[in-house]
Amino acid sequence: MTDVREAAAATPAAAQSNPPATSVLAVDVGGTKLAAAPVHPDGRVGALVTRPTPAGDAEAVWAALVSVVTEAIGDGEVSGAGIGSAGPLDAVAGTVSPVNIAAWRGFPLRDRLAALLGGRPVVLVNDAVAGAVGEYHYGAGRGVRAMLGMVVSTGVGGGLILDGRVYAGKTGNAGHIGHTVVDIAGDPCPCGARGCVETITSGPAMVRWALRNGWHGAAPTGEALAASARDGDPVALAAFERSARALGAGIASAAALCDLDRVVIGGGVARAWDLLEPPLTTSLGTYAGLAFVRRVEIVRSELDGQAGLLGVAALVHDPEMA
Amino acid sequence: MTDVREAAAATPAAAQSNPPATSVLAVDVGGTKLAAAPVHPDGRVGALVTRPTPAGDAEAVWAALVSVVTEAIGDGEVSGAGIGSAGPLDAVAGTVSPVNIAAWRGFPLRDRLAALLGGRPVVLVNDAVAGAVGEYHYGAGRGVRAMLGMVVSTGVGGGLILDGRVYAGKTGNAGHIGHTVVDIAGDPCPCGARGCVETITSGPAMVRWALRNGWHGAAPTGEALAASARDGDPVALAAFERSARALGAGIASAAALCDLDRVVIGGGVARAWDLLEPPLTTSLGTYAGLAFVRRVEIVRSELDGQAGLLGVAALVHDPEMA
């Protein structure tokens, strides 16, 4: 396999062997919206087309995606496409079963899109993996060899770069830090396990815990919880501390297993970085013991919403990284 | 990098390009004993030489290792050496700082052994990584692409094979499942963190817990605890259940992060497989939720004490796997 940065450094040779450099189509499939944009090899993102993920059957969702994709391509041309999809997915079969798109269970997304694009190559990865690749290539993950890119939002997801390559695993689901267990006596998780990081750290988990403990915010949302915390509300502050504690324990576990250089955190909860970072640093101090675990750096996403699109585009431009 | 099994399958070509196939020296450095043996490329292990790890200063330990190595080589010849050492270690510097060999802190083991062998290549890995490679190549890990090889004994260690290659990480310490956090409110761990798998699952942790809960065994050892459990002692049985619960949670976390096919467990606690396996299966049912996590197989080591020696030998025979 080829290191993506070595490949980038070898631009003249690469350009000779692969002219002309055309854009690729980057596609983001989520439970709330579908999005697509052409992405130039240099990382410039063209006009982004989005629409809400429709209710309805599998073909209704597919038809919406076709319209997004068609509009994003417009009169241009793309050499291939990359899809970052909400998981879980099956990387071998090329199918997706996003938790929040009930109509798609084992939907053959990769092959349907490839057929739509006249047989051009299509790469399918978990959306958190896509985000990790974007940060590694263009954002807060530049310069490291082993990183975990995380999204802390409605759920808690992650994607791994190890030895400078995507490590997605056989099924394409590696990096699921949200479903590592940090509280052996913890609450049940929708995944079927219990005590998962996601049951404590996710935005909805924070809000639920705060409400149970007497918080009265303007609305039952993460934004309102962050506003309360900034106003000094002790329950809201404790909700961030509790979330960060579980997150830090999960990150320490991931660093112990994967000898990570850096963890890059994006997503809605990370937007309240001023509230998240201090207790997260404290938590890492508690749960990271061995020197090689303590060396892990935790930084905020630089690309946030664009990380996934840039990441899947990078994977199409450089399939050897995948 | 080359897949070790592809390389093995290509024996005729390999033999042509690299004659004659000579043995390598496999070295095992632990807190209680030092061991070495020549290992033939086909996996045959020659006469094993062992001696207790001496007390004394760094040079006294080194002198003991020199005598073990010299006797193991005897009148033969070796093309290089592989060392599996108790950790932690620094794979970049080639130094080791085994927790239980106090005299060696940053000891330049790789370069000292290379000099002793007249500049022949020396590979240095964590002993748990060595064991994982041995099982992958010759034992219970054959046929998979992503596995965690574990040792559950005085400590709880591990080594990762991902995509058919060793993943040791930049510092050489990846795979430390014993220091993943499964109990966020758990006891302090000697590593400096708290709630680590090792604080619950290791043999000494099991014995301590049993003694605190009223167990009166023939001796404060894991063997006596296993004997009591087989006699139906409820506290001894509960100690195995508690150990297996934390182990299952840690394995579920590792599978969620690394999309593992199989976990191979060796070490003293695993010798009581009849007592460990049933509650471990139950625990995995509790803590593995997502389908790709539930697919992980947990099996017992086939090579046990020889896994490390065979593993480091395999790494010398096929450096591309490391």
Interface residues (C-beta under 8 A of the other chain):
Chain A: M1 P88 R145 A146 G158 L160 L162 D163 Y167 A168 G169 K170 T171 G172 N173 A174 G175 H176 I177 H179 T180 V181 V182 D183 I184 A185 G186 C189 C191 G192 A193 R194 G195 C196 R245 A246 A249 G250 A252 S253 A254 A256 L257 C258 D259 L260 D261 T286 Y287 A288 G289 L290 A291 F292 V293 R295
Chain B: M1 P88 R145 A146 G158 L160 L162 D163 Y167 A168 G169 K170 T171 G172 N173 A174 G175 H176 I177 H179 T180 V181 V182 D183 I184 A185 G186 C189 C191 G192 A193 R194 G195 C196 R245 A246 A249 G250 A252 S253 A254 A256 L257 C258 D259 L260 D261 T286 Y287 A288 G289 L290 A291 F292 V293 R295
